[in-house]
Amino acid sequence: IMEMGFDEDASVRDRLRTTWRAVIRNYMECPRLYRFILQYESSAYLRRAQRAQPEDLRSPFQEIYRDGVEQGLFPDLPQSVYGSFFIGTVTHLVQEHLNDGPELDEELIDQSFEMLWAAYTKASVDPRTG
């Protein structure tokens, strides 16, 4: 992620976008890594909380999550909800791409990030208030 220009001082949105793009690009360029991550996530030997994010994503993602909640951008939901939505969406998009589905070009990567951002910020509903 650091190789993709990750700036720890950037806004929450910019850091999340950089992470989004880096993970998608990495999975597309290394299909074997992508397949390993899929097997890793579904392993019966891992605790559920560990499955949501591969190790290389934990630290930056934890900081993005923490800052997003502290700044009032993200509802205060468990981090695993955000991590599962991120990884689940990325893996499905890459799987579709690798299986001759829609090509994940720059435009689609950016559009899908906008959907992720909307889900994290605007579309999220606090279940306590309905």
N, CA, C and O atoms as CSV, one atom per row, in Angstrom:
chain,resi,resn,atom,element,x,y,z
A,1,ILE,N,N,0.836,-1.187,0.000
A,1,ILE,CA,C,0.000,0.000,0.000
A,1,ILE,C,C,0.880,1.249,0.000
A,1,ILE,O,O,0.569,2.237,-0.665
A,2,MET,N,N,1.976,1.196,0.749
A,2,MET,CA,C,2.874,2.350,0.802
A,2,MET,C,C,3.447,2.660,-0.581
A,2,MET,O,O,3.693,3.821,-0.909
A,3,GLU,N,N,3.659,1.622,-1.389
A,3,GLU,CA,C,4.196,1.807,-2.737
A,3,GLU,C,C,3.216,2.536,-3.647
A,3,GLU,O,O,3.623,3.103,-4.661
A,4,MET,N,N,1.938,2.530,-3.302
A,4,MET,CA,C,0.915,3.172,-4.126
A,4,MET,C,C,0.698,4.631,-3.722
A,4,MET,O,O,-0.275,5.256,-4.145
A,5,GLY,N,N,1.594,5.168,-2.911
A,5,GLY,CA,C,1.482,6.568,-2.537
A,5,GLY,C,C,0.622,6.814,-1.313
A,5,GLY,O,O,0.025,7.884,-1.188
A,6,PHE,N,N,0.544,5.850,-0.408
A,6,PHE,CA,C,-0.257,6.012,0.804
A,6,PHE,C,C,0.354,7.101,1.669
A,6,PHE,O,O,1.524,7.024,2.044
A,7,ASP,N,N,-0.431,8.102,1.981
A,7,ASP,CA,C,0.002,9.233,2.793
A,7,ASP,C,C,-0.764,9.189,4.107
A,7,ASP,O,O,-1.972,9.423,4.138
A,8,GLU,N,N,-0.058,8.888,5.190
A,8,GLU,CA,C,-0.702,8.761,6.497
A,8,GLU,C,C,-1.344,10.058,6.972
A,8,GLU,O,O,-2.199,10.037,7.858
A,9,ASP,N,N,-0.943,11.180,6.398
A,9,ASP,CA,C,-1.495,12.474,6.801
A,9,ASP,C,C,-2.638,12.937,5.906
A,9,ASP,O,O,-3.207,14.004,6.135
A,10,ALA,N,N,-2.981,12.153,4.894
A,10,ALA,CA,C,-4.068,12.520,3.977
A,10,ALA,C,C,-5.413,12.379,4.688
A,10,ALA,O,O,-5.492,11.833,5.788
A,11,SER,N,N,-6.457,12.874,4.051
A,11,SER,CA,C,-7.804,12.766,4.615
A,11,SER,C,C,-8.229,11.299,4.683
A,11,SER,O,O,-7.650,10.441,4.016
A,12,VAL,N,N,-9.237,11.028,5.487
A,12,VAL,CA,C,-9.781,9.670,5.594
A,12,VAL,C,C,-10.195,9.176,4.213
A,12,VAL,O,O,-9.880,8.050,3.829
A,13,ARG,N,N,-10.894,10.014,3.478
A,13,ARG,CA,C,-11.355,9.637,2.133
A,13,ARG,C,C,-10.186,9.288,1.214
A,13,ARG,O,O,-10.234,8.275,0.517
A,14,ASP,N,N,-9.142,10.108,1.204
A,14,ASP,CA,C,-7.997,9.854,0.328
A,14,ASP,C,C,-7.240,8.591,0.732
A,14,ASP,O,O,-6.793,7.832,-0.128
A,15,ARG,N,N,-7.096,8.367,2.029
A,15,ARG,CA,C,-6.412,7.147,2.482
A,15,ARG,C,C,-7.220,5.905,2.131
A,15,ARG,O,O,-6.659,4.893,1.709
A,16,LEU,N,N,-8.546,5.980,2.307
A,16,LEU,CA,C,-9.391,4.837,1.963
A,16,LEU,C,C,-9.343,4.589,0.459
A,16,LEU,O,O,-9.276,3.440,0.023
A,17,ARG,N,N,-9.375,5.648,-0.328
A,17,ARG,CA,C,-9.318,5.516,-1.794
A,17,ARG,C,C,-7.991,4.903,-2.235
A,17,ARG,O,O,-7.974,4.029,-3.102
A,18,THR,N,N,-6.887,5.349,-1.653
A,18,THR,CA,C,-5.577,4.786,-1.992
A,18,THR,C,C,-5.526,3.306,-1.643
A,18,THR,O,O,-5.004,2.502,-2.415
A,19,THR,N,N,-6.064,2.942,-0.487
A,19,THR,CA,C,-6.089,1.541,-0.071
A,19,THR,C,C,-6.951,0.726,-1.021
A,19,THR,O,O,-6.554,-0.363,-1.436
A,20,TRP,N,N,-8.119,1.236,-1.368
A,20,TRP,CA,C,-9.047,0.578,-2.303
A,20,TRP,C,C,-8.344,0.276,-3.626
A,20,TRP,O,O,-8.365,-0.855,-4.111
A,21,ARG,N,N,-7.727,1.303,-4.196
A,21,ARG,CA,C,-7.056,1.154,-5.489
A,21,ARG,C,C,-5.878,0.182,-5.384
A,21,ARG,O,O,-5.676,-0.644,-6.274
A,22,ALA,N,N,-5.107,0.276,-4.310
A,22,ALA,CA,C,-3.933,-0.581,-4.149
A,22,ALA,C,C,-4.324,-2.049,-4.039
A,22,ALA,O,O,-3.699,-2.908,-4.661
A,23,VAL,N,N,-5.349,-2.339,-3.256
A,23,VAL,CA,C,-5.767,-3.731,-3.076
A,23,VAL,C,C,-6.319,-4.292,-4.383
A,23,VAL,O,O,-5.969,-5.407,-4.771
A,24,ILE,N,N,-7.170,-3.540,-5.060
A,24,ILE,CA,C,-7.716,-4.017,-6.338
A,24,ILE,C,C,-6.592,-4.260,-7.333
A,24,ILE,O,O,-6.544,-5.317,-7.962
A,25,ARG,N,N,-5.693,-3.305,-7.484
A,25,ARG,CA,C,-4.578,-3.449,-8.430
A,25,ARG,C,C,-3.705,-4.649,-8.065
A,25,ARG,O,O,-3.315,-5.427,-8.936
A,26,ASN,N,N,-3.404,-4.795,-6.784
A,26,ASN,CA,C,-2.571,-5.900,-6.333
A,26,ASN,C,C,-3.222,-7.242,-6.655
A,26,ASN,O,O,-2.555,-8.144,-7.162
A,27,TYR,N,N,-4.497,-7.384,-6.373
A,27,TYR,CA,C,-5.197,-8.635,-6.654
A,27,TYR,C,C,-5.267,-8.910,-8.149
A,27,TYR,O,O,-5.122,-10.057,-8.573
A,28,MET,N,N,-5.487,-7.869,-8.957
A,28,MET,CA,C,-5.565,-8.063,-10.401
A,28,MET,C,C,-4.204,-8.459,-10.977
A,28,MET,O,O,-4.131,-9.281,-11.890
A,29,GLU,N,N,-3.137,-7.880,-10.449
A,29,GLU,CA,C,-1.795,-8.157,-10.951
A,29,GLU,C,C,-1.227,-9.456,-10.404
A,29,GLU,O,O,-0.304,-10.020,-10.991
A,30,CYS,N,N,-1.760,-9.936,-9.296
A,30,CYS,CA,C,-1.268,-11.170,-8.658
A,30,CYS,C,C,-2.448,-12.093,-8.359
A,30,CYS,O,O,-2.841,-12.232,-7.201
A,31,PRO,N,N,-3.016,-12.723,-9.385
A,31,PRO,CA,C,-4.183,-13.584,-9.150
A,31,PRO,C,C,-3.923,-14.702,-8.140
A,31,PRO,O,O,-4.851,-15.139,-7.459
A,32,ARG,N,N,-2.680,-15.172,-8.033
A,32,ARG,CA,C,-2.375,-16.223,-7.047
A,32,ARG,C,C,-2.525,-15.682,-5.627
A,32,ARG,O,O,-3.033,-16.376,-4.747
A,33,LEU,N,N,-2.086,-14.454,-5.407
A,33,LEU,CA,C,-2.274,-13.824,-4.096
A,33,LEU,C,C,-3.758,-13.683,-3.796
A,33,LEU,O,O,-4.212,-13.976,-2.690
A,34,TYR,N,N,-4.503,-13.232,-4.787
A,34,TYR,CA,C,-5.951,-13.077,-4.633
A,34,TYR,C,C,-6.590,-14.403,-4.217
A,34,TYR,O,O,-7.395,-14.440,-3.286
A,35,ARG,N,N,-6.236,-15.483,-4.898
A,35,ARG,CA,C,-6.816,-16.796,-4.574
A,35,ARG,C,C,-6.395,-17.264,-3.179
A,35,ARG,O,O,-7.185,-17.877,-2.461
A,36,PHE,N,N,-5.147,-16.972,-2.799
A,36,PHE,CA,C,-4.687,-17.316,-1.460
A,36,PHE,C,C,-5.512,-16.577,-0.407
A,36,PHE,O,O,-5.915,-17.163,0.598
A,37,ILE,N,N,-5.759,-15.296,-0.641
A,37,ILE,CA,C,-6.553,-14.503,0.307
A,37,ILE,C,C,-7.949,-15.096,0.452
A,37,ILE,O,O,-8.480,-15.164,1.561
A,38,LEU,N,N,-8.546,-15.525,-0.652
A,38,LEU,CA,C,-9.870,-16.153,-0.575
A,38,LEU,C,C,-9.830,-17.400,0.298
A,38,LEU,O,O,-10.722,-17.611,1.118
A,39,GLN,N,N,-8.800,-18.227,0.127
A,39,GLN,CA,C,-8.675,-19.429,0.956
A,39,GLN,C,C,-8.420,-19.055,2.409
A,39,GLN,O,O,-8.979,-19.667,3.320
A,40,TYR,N,N,-7.588,-18.065,2.623
A,40,TYR,CA,C,-7.254,-17.593,3.965
A,40,TYR,C,C,-8.511,-17.135,4.697
A,40,TYR,O,O,-8.724,-17.479,5.860
A,41,GLU,N,N,-9.336,-16.360,4.009
A,41,GLU,CA,C,-10.548,-15.825,4.632
A,41,GLU,C,C,-11.541,-16.907,5.017
A,41,GLU,O,O,-12.285,-16.751,5.986
A,42,SER,N,N,-11.558,-17.999,4.269
A,42,SER,CA,C,-12.548,-19.040,4.530
A,42,SER,C,C,-12.012,-20.156,5.417
A,42,SER,O,O,-12.701,-21.153,5.635
A,43,SER,N,N,-10.803,-20.007,5.928
A,43,SER,CA,C,-10.209,-21.035,6.767
A,43,SER,C,C,-11.001,-21.212,8.063
A,43,SER,O,O,-11.346,-20.243,8.739
A,44,ALA,N,N,-11.274,-22.457,8.384
A,44,ALA,CA,C,-11.999,-22.775,9.620
A,44,ALA,C,C,-11.125,-22.564,10.852
A,44,ALA,O,O,-11.629,-22.563,11.975
A,45,TYR,N,N,-9.824,-22.387,10.654
A,45,TYR,CA,C,-8.904,-22.264,11.775
A,45,TYR,C,C,-8.698,-20.822,12.244
A,45,TYR,O,O,-8.022,-20.581,13.244
A,46,LEU,N,N,-9.269,-19.893,11.538
A,46,LEU,CA,C,-9.118,-18.491,11.917
A,46,LEU,C,C,-10.334,-18.006,12.680
A,46,LEU,O,O,-11.461,-18.422,12.412
A,47,ARG,N,N,-10.095,-17.130,13.626
A,47,ARG,CA,C,-11.213,-16.481,14.302
A,47,ARG,C,C,-11.900,-15.560,13.316
A,47,ARG,O,O,-11.255,-15.009,12.424
A,48,ARG,N,N,-13.180,-15.392,13.466
A,48,ARG,CA,C,-13.946,-14.542,12.551
A,48,ARG,C,C,-13.366,-13.137,12.424
A,48,ARG,O,O,-13.297,-12.597,11.319
A,49,ALA,N,N,-12.958,-12.548,13.518
A,49,ALA,CA,C,-12.443,-11.176,13.476
A,49,ALA,C,C,-11.189,-11.061,12.617
A,49,ALA,O,O,-10.933,-10.013,12.024
A,50,GLN,N,N,-10.404,-12.140,12.551
A,50,GLN,CA,C,-9.184,-12.108,11.756
A,50,GLN,C,C,-9.473,-12.260,10.272
A,50,GLN,O,O,-8.660,-11.831,9.454
A,51,ARG,N,N,-10.577,-12.843,9.900
A,51,ARG,CA,C,-10.880,-13.096,8.499
A,51,ARG,C,C,-11.191,-11.843,7.706
A,51,ARG,O,O,-10.966,-11.807,6.496
A,52,ALA,N,N,-11.694,-10.836,8.351
A,52,ALA,CA,C,-12.185,-9.668,7.627
A,52,ALA,C,C,-11.093,-8.934,6.857
A,52,ALA,O,O,-11.385,-8.317,5.833
A,53,GLN,N,N,-9.855,-8.983,7.314
A,53,GLN,CA,C,-8.790,-8.238,6.655
A,53,GLN,C,C,-7.494,-9.026,6.663
A,53,GLN,O,O,-7.086,-9.538,7.706
A,54,PRO,N,N,-6.840,-9.129,5.514
A,54,PRO,CA,C,-5.499,-9.702,5.497
A,54,PRO,C,C,-4.559,-8.829,6.333
A,54,PRO,O,O,-4.823,-7.645,6.541
A,55,GLU,N,N,-3.477,-9.415,6.802
A,55,GLU,CA,C,-2.554,-8.733,7.712
A,55,GLU,C,C,-2.037,-7.408,7.165
A,55,GLU,O,O,-1.929,-6.440,7.918
A,56,ASP,N,N,-1.716,-7.339,5.875
A,56,ASP,CA,C,-1.138,-6.112,5.331
A,56,ASP,C,C,-2.122,-4.950,5.296
A,56,ASP,O,O,-1.720,-3.804,5.096
A,57,LEU,N,N,-3.396,-5.231,5.488
A,57,LEU,CA,C,-4.407,-4.170,5.501
A,57,LEU,C,C,-4.757,-3.711,6.906
A,57,LEU,O,O,-5.311,-2.626,7.080
A,58,ARG,N,N,-4.444,-4.517,7.906
A,58,ARG,CA,C,-4.924,-4.232,9.258
A,58,ARG,C,C,-4.525,-2.862,9.772
A,58,ARG,O,O,-5.381,-2.087,10.197
A,59,SER,N,N,-3.243,-2.554,9.739
A,59,SER,CA,C,-2.789,-1.301,10.336
A,59,SER,C,C,-3.365,-0.070,9.645
A,59,SER,O,O,-3.959,0.771,10.321
A,60,PRO,N,N,-3.214,0.075,8.305
A,60,PRO,CA,C,-3.796,1.271,7.691
A,60,PRO,C,C,-5.315,1.309,7.821
A,60,PRO,O,O,-5.899,2.372,8.029
A,61,PHE,N,N,-5.952,0.145,7.697
A,61,PHE,CA,C,-7.408,0.128,7.765
A,61,PHE,C,C,-7.892,0.496,9.159
A,61,PHE,O,O,-8.884,1.212,9.296
A,62,GLN,N,N,-7.208,0.019,10.200
A,62,GLN,CA,C,-7.590,0.365,11.567
A,62,GLN,C,C,-7.516,1.870,11.790
A,62,GLN,O,O,-8.387,2.457,12.432
A,63,GLU,N,N,-6.468,2.487,11.255
A,63,GLU,CA,C,-6.326,3.939,11.411
A,63,GLU,C,C,-7.407,4.690,10.638
A,63,GLU,O,O,-7.963,5.668,11.138
A,64,ILE,N,N,-7.704,4.240,9.431
A,64,ILE,CA,C,-8.756,4.873,8.633
A,64,ILE,C,C,-10.093,4.751,9.363
A,64,ILE,O,O,-10.837,5.725,9.477
A,65,TYR,N,N,-10.391,3.554,9.854
A,65,TYR,CA,C,-11.637,3.315,10.587
A,65,TYR,C,C,-11.717,4.222,11.821
A,65,TYR,O,O,-12.711,4.916,12.032
A,66,ARG,N,N,-10.661,4.202,12.623
A,66,ARG,CA,C,-10.643,5.007,13.860
A,66,ARG,C,C,-10.842,6.489,13.552
A,66,ARG,O,O,-11.655,7.159,14.189
A,67,ASP,N,N,-10.096,6.992,12.573
A,67,ASP,CA,C,-10.216,8.405,12.220
A,67,ASP,C,C,-11.600,8.723,11.655
A,67,ASP,O,O,-12.161,9.779,11.947
A,68,GLY,N,N,-12.150,7.818,10.850
A,68,GLY,CA,C,-13.484,8.033,10.287
A,68,GLY,C,C,-14.550,8.133,11.358
A,68,GLY,O,O,-15.443,8.975,11.272
A,69,VAL,N,N,-14.462,7.278,12.370
A,69,VAL,CA,C,-15.427,7.315,13.476
A,69,VAL,C,C,-15.200,8.570,14.318
A,69,VAL,O,O,-16.152,9.274,14.656
A,70,GLU,N,N,-13.934,8.852,14.658
A,70,GLU,CA,C,-13.630,10.020,15.494
A,70,GLU,C,C,-14.053,11.326,14.834
A,70,GLU,O,O,-14.480,12.258,15.516
A,71,GLN,N,N,-13.937,11.399,13.507
A,71,GLN,CA,C,-14.305,12.621,12.788
A,71,GLN,C,C,-15.795,12.676,12.457
A,71,GLN,O,O,-16.260,13.639,11.848
A,72,GLY,N,N,-16.540,11.655,12.852
A,72,GLY,CA,C,-17.970,11.631,12.597
A,72,GLY,C,C,-18.343,11.299,11.158
A,72,GLY,O,O,-19.487,11.499,10.751
A,73,LEU,N,N,-17.385,10.794,10.389
A,73,LEU,CA,C,-17.659,10.416,9.000
A,73,LEU,C,C,-18.359,9.066,8.911
A,73,LEU,O,O,-19.249,8.874,8.082
A,74,PHE,N,N,-17.952,8.127,9.771
A,74,PHE,CA,C,-18.508,6.778,9.778
A,74,PHE,C,C,-19.335,6.584,11.043
A,74,PHE,O,O,-18.922,7.016,12.119
A,75,PRO,N,N,-20.491,5.944,10.932
A,75,PRO,CA,C,-21.218,5.557,12.141
A,75,PRO,C,C,-20.349,4.622,12.982
A,75,PRO,O,O,-19.521,3.886,12.444
A,76,ASP,N,N,-20.536,4.652,14.270
A,76,ASP,CA,C,-19.728,3.850,15.189
A,76,ASP,C,C,-20.216,2.405,15.203
A,76,ASP,O,O,-20.814,1.940,16.173
A,77,LEU,N,N,-19.947,1.718,14.114
A,77,LEU,CA,C,-20.258,0.293,13.997
A,77,LEU,C,C,-18.968,-0.486,14.199
A,77,LEU,O,O,-17.888,0.099,14.109
A,78,PRO,N,N,-19.041,-1.789,14.468
A,78,PRO,CA,C,-17.811,-2.562,14.633
A,78,PRO,C,C,-16.914,-2.462,13.392
A,78,PRO,O,O,-17.395,-2.443,12.259
A,79,GLN,N,N,-15.612,-2.398,13.632
A,79,GLN,CA,C,-14.653,-2.312,12.532
A,79,GLN,C,C,-14.808,-3.483,11.571
A,79,GLN,O,O,-14.602,-3.324,10.368
A,80,SER,N,N,-15.166,-4.649,12.083
A,80,SER,CA,C,-15.300,-5.828,11.224
A,80,SER,C,C,-16.375,-5.643,10.158
A,80,SER,O,O,-16.281,-6.230,9.080
A,81,VAL,N,N,-17.393,-4.837,10.444
A,81,VAL,CA,C,-18.435,-4.561,9.450
A,81,VAL,C,C,-17.822,-3.814,8.270
A,81,VAL,O,O,-18.059,-4.161,7.114
A,82,TYR,N,N,-17.040,-2.795,8.569
A,82,TYR,CA,C,-16.388,-2.027,7.510
A,82,TYR,C,C,-15.369,-2.884,6.758
A,82,TYR,O,O,-15.307,-2.844,5.530
A,83,GLY,N,N,-14.576,-3.653,7.492
A,83,GLY,CA,C,-13.570,-4.503,6.858
A,83,GLY,C,C,-14.183,-5.567,5.973
A,83,GLY,O,O,-13.685,-5.829,4.878
A,84,SER,N,N,-15.257,-6.182,6.435
A,84,SER,CA,C,-15.923,-7.214,5.639
A,84,SER,C,C,-16.531,-6.631,4.376
A,84,SER,O,O,-16.459,-7.240,3.309
A,85,PHE,N,N,-17.128,-5.452,4.493
A,85,PHE,CA,C,-17.711,-4.814,3.312
A,85,PHE,C,C,-16.618,-4.468,2.302
A,85,PHE,O,O,-16.792,-4.670,1.101
A,86,PHE,N,N,-15.497,-3.949,2.789
A,86,PHE,CA,C,-14.375,-3.586,1.923
A,86,PHE,C,C,-13.829,-4.816,1.200
A,86,PHE,O,O,-13.780,-4.847,-0.030
A,87,ILE,N,N,-13.423,-5.820,1.962
A,87,ILE,CA,C,-12.796,-7.011,1.373
A,87,ILE,C,C,-13.791,-7.797,0.538
A,87,ILE,O,O,-13.444,-8.278,-0.540
A,88,GLY,N,N,-15.017,-7.937,1.014
A,88,GLY,CA,C,-16.020,-8.674,0.247
A,88,GLY,C,C,-16.288,-8.042,-1.100
A,88,GLY,O,O,-16.405,-8.739,-2.108
A,89,THR,N,N,-16.386,-6.727,-1.122
A,89,THR,CA,C,-16.637,-6.024,-2.377
A,89,THR,C,C,-15.436,-6.131,-3.306
A,89,THR,O,O,-15.595,-6.410,-4.494
A,90,VAL,N,N,-14.239,-5.911,-2.777
A,90,VAL,CA,C,-13.027,-6.015,-3.600
A,90,VAL,C,C,-12.901,-7.411,-4.194
A,90,VAL,O,O,-12.671,-7.556,-5.394
A,91,THR,N,N,-13.050,-8.436,-3.368
A,91,THR,CA,C,-12.855,-9.792,-3.883
A,91,THR,C,C,-13.893,-10.140,-4.937
A,91,THR,O,O,-13.572,-10.816,-5.915
A,92,HIS,N,N,-15.113,-9.699,-4.762
A,92,HIS,CA,C,-16.135,-9.987,-5.770
A,92,HIS,C,C,-15.846,-9.245,-7.076
A,92,HIS,O,O,-15.965,-9.832,-8.151
A,93,LEU,N,N,-15.474,-7.986,-7.002
A,93,LEU,CA,C,-15.145,-7.226,-8.211
A,93,LEU,C,C,-13.968,-7.855,-8.960
A,93,LEU,O,O,-14.006,-7.982,-10.184
A,94,VAL,N,N,-12.935,-8.244,-8.233
A,94,VAL,CA,C,-11.764,-8.855,-8.873
A,94,VAL,C,C,-12.125,-10.214,-9.457
A,94,VAL,O,O,-11.685,-10.553,-10.555
A,95,GLN,N,N,-12.921,-10.992,-8.735
A,95,GLN,CA,C,-13.346,-12.293,-9.251
A,95,GLN,C,C,-14.104,-12.127,-10.561
A,95,GLN,O,O,-13.855,-12.857,-11.520
A,96,GLU,N,N,-15.017,-11.182,-10.608
A,96,GLU,CA,C,-15.754,-10.914,-11.846
A,96,GLU,C,C,-14.798,-10.521,-12.969
A,96,GLU,O,O,-14.941,-10.986,-14.100
A,97,HIS,N,N,-13.841,-9.681,-12.662
A,97,HIS,CA,C,-12.856,-9.239,-13.654
A,97,HIS,C,C,-12.052,-10.433,-14.182
A,97,HIS,O,O,-11.884,-10.584,-15.392
A,98,LEU,N,N,-11.559,-11.273,-13.278
A,98,LEU,CA,C,-10.737,-12.421,-13.683
A,98,LEU,C,C,-11.543,-13.474,-14.434
A,98,LEU,O,O,-10.978,-14.258,-15.197
A,99,ASN,N,N,-12.848,-13.499,-14.225
A,99,ASN,CA,C,-13.718,-14.476,-14.901
A,99,ASN,C,C,-14.424,-13.864,-16.106
A,99,ASN,O,O,-15.539,-14.258,-16.445
A,100,ASP,N,N,-13.772,-12.907,-16.745
A,100,ASP,CA,C,-14.290,-12.273,-17.965
A,100,ASP,C,C,-15.570,-11.475,-17.746
A,100,ASP,O,O,-16.377,-11.325,-18.663
A,101,GLY,N,N,-15.751,-10.969,-16.540
A,101,GLY,CA,C,-16.865,-10.061,-16.279
A,101,GLY,C,C,-16.447,-8.652,-16.651
A,101,GLY,O,O,-15.564,-8.475,-17.490
A,102,PRO,N,N,-17.060,-7.647,-16.046
A,102,PRO,CA,C,-16.694,-6.260,-16.362
A,102,PRO,C,C,-15.208,-6.004,-16.100
A,102,PRO,O,O,-14.664,-6.420,-15.077
A,103,GLU,N,N,-14.570,-5.320,-17.033
A,103,GLU,CA,C,-13.157,-4.986,-16.870
A,103,GLU,C,C,-13.016,-3.920,-15.790
A,103,GLU,O,O,-13.698,-2.895,-15.816
A,104,LEU,N,N,-12.130,-4.175,-14.853
A,104,LEU,CA,C,-11.882,-3.202,-13.787
A,104,LEU,C,C,-10.868,-2.174,-14.286
A,104,LEU,O,O,-9.686,-2.235,-13.950
A,105,ASP,N,N,-11.346,-1.240,-15.084
A,105,ASP,CA,C,-10.483,-0.163,-15.547
A,105,ASP,C,C,-10.507,0.959,-14.507
A,105,ASP,O,O,-11.207,0.870,-13.498
A,106,GLU,N,N,-9.742,2.003,-14.765
A,106,GLU,CA,C,-9.645,3.107,-13.798
A,106,GLU,C,C,-11.011,3.709,-13.475
A,106,GLU,O,O,-11.298,4.029,-12.321
A,107,GLU,N,N,-11.839,3.858,-14.486
A,107,GLU,CA,C,-13.160,4.464,-14.281
A,107,GLU,C,C,-14.031,3.607,-13.362
A,107,GLU,O,O,-14.673,4.129,-12.451
A,108,LEU,N,N,-14.054,2.306,-13.595
A,108,LEU,CA,C,-14.877,1.426,-12.763
A,108,LEU,C,C,-14.317,1.323,-11.344
A,108,LEU,O,O,-15.077,1.245,-10.379
A,109,ILE,N,N,-13.005,1.324,-11.220
A,109,ILE,CA,C,-12.403,1.314,-9.880
A,109,ILE,C,C,-12.823,2.574,-9.120
A,109,ILE,O,O,-13.184,2.503,-7.945
A,110,ASP,N,N,-12.773,3.722,-9.792
A,110,ASP,CA,C,-13.181,4.977,-9.142
A,110,ASP,C,C,-14.678,4.993,-8.822
A,110,ASP,O,O,-15.075,5.432,-7.743
A,111,GLN,N,N,-15.503,4.521,-9.749
A,111,GLN,CA,C,-16.951,4.491,-9.509
A,111,GLN,C,C,-17.294,3.551,-8.354
A,111,GLN,O,O,-18.150,3.864,-7.527
A,112,SER,N,N,-16.627,2.407,-8.301
A,112,SER,CA,C,-16.905,1.468,-7.213
A,112,SER,C,C,-16.434,2.037,-5.877
A,112,SER,O,O,-17.046,1.774,-4.842
A,113,PHE,N,N,-15.344,2.819,-5.891
A,113,PHE,CA,C,-14.934,3.475,-4.647
A,113,PHE,C,C,-16.000,4.454,-4.178
A,113,PHE,O,O,-16.286,4.531,-2.983
A,114,GLU,N,N,-16.591,5.202,-5.103
A,114,GLU,CA,C,-17.639,6.152,-4.723
A,114,GLU,C,C,-18.811,5.425,-4.063
A,114,GLU,O,O,-19.422,5.948,-3.132
A,115,MET,N,N,-19.119,4.235,-4.539
A,115,MET,CA,C,-20.181,3.435,-3.914
A,115,MET,C,C,-19.773,3.016,-2.503
A,115,MET,O,O,-20.579,3.071,-1.575
A,116,LEU,N,N,-18.513,2.597,-2.347
A,116,LEU,CA,C,-18.009,2.221,-1.027
A,116,LEU,C,C,-18.089,3.416,-0.077
A,116,LEU,O,O,-18.559,3.286,1.054
A,117,TRP,N,N,-17.633,4.569,-0.535
A,117,TRP,CA,C,-17.640,5.767,0.309
A,117,TRP,C,C,-19.066,6.130,0.724
A,117,TRP,O,O,-19.315,6.479,1.878
A,118,ALA,N,N,-19.987,6.046,-0.215
A,118,ALA,CA,C,-21.389,6.345,0.099
A,118,ALA,C,C,-21.928,5.361,1.133
A,118,ALA,O,O,-22.666,5.752,2.038
A,119,ALA,N,N,-21.568,4.104,1.003
A,119,ALA,CA,C,-22.039,3.100,1.963
A,119,ALA,C,C,-21.446,3.347,3.349
A,119,ALA,O,O,-22.138,3.192,4.356
A,120,TYR,N,N,-20.196,3.722,3.405
A,120,TYR,CA,C,-19.543,3.975,4.687
A,120,TYR,C,C,-20.074,5.239,5.356
A,120,TYR,O,O,-20.146,5.300,6.583
A,121,THR,N,N,-20.440,6.228,4.585
A,121,THR,CA,C,-20.774,7.528,5.164
A,121,THR,C,C,-22.260,7.844,5.115
A,121,THR,O,O,-22.888,7.958,6.168
A,122,LYS,N,N,-22.836,7.988,3.952
A,122,LYS,CA,C,-24.210,8.468,3.815
A,122,LYS,C,C,-25.258,7.381,3.977
A,122,LYS,O,O,-26.288,7.598,4.615
A,123,ALA,N,N,-25.002,6.224,3.410
A,123,ALA,CA,C,-26.022,5.182,3.378
A,123,ALA,C,C,-26.096,4.401,4.686
A,123,ALA,O,O,-27.028,3.623,4.890
A,124,SER,N,N,-25.132,4.600,5.561
A,124,SER,CA,C,-25.137,3.869,6.820
A,124,SER,C,C,-26.190,4.451,7.751
A,124,SER,O,O,-26.297,5.668,7.909
A,125,VAL,N,N,-26.950,3.581,8.353
A,125,VAL,CA,C,-28.012,4.000,9.265
A,125,VAL,C,C,-27.684,3.477,10.652
A,125,VAL,O,O,-27.296,2.320,10.813
A,126,ASP,N,N,-27.837,4.315,11.629
A,126,ASP,CA,C,-27.641,3.896,13.011
A,126,ASP,C,C,-28.830,3.020,13.393
A,126,ASP,O,O,-29.961,3.505,13.433
A,127,PRO,N,N,-28.595,1.734,13.674
A,127,PRO,CA,C,-29.712,0.836,13.974
A,127,PRO,C,C,-30.475,1.217,15.242
A,127,PRO,O,O,-31.608,0.779,15.440
A,128,ARG,N,N,-29.864,2.024,16.090
A,128,ARG,CA,C,-30.538,2.424,17.329
A,128,ARG,C,C,-31.575,3.510,17.092
A,128,ARG,O,O,-32.490,3.689,17.896
A,129,THR,N,N,-31.431,4.245,15.969
A,129,THR,CA,C,-32.378,5.327,15.708
A,129,THR,C,C,-33.300,5.018,14.540
A,129,THR,O,O,-34.262,5.747,14.296
A,130,GLY,N,N,-33.011,3.931,13.809
A,130,GLY,CA,C,-33.874,3.510,12.709
A,130,GLY,C,C,-33.706,4.359,11.537
A,130,GLY,O,O,-34.362,4.141,10.518
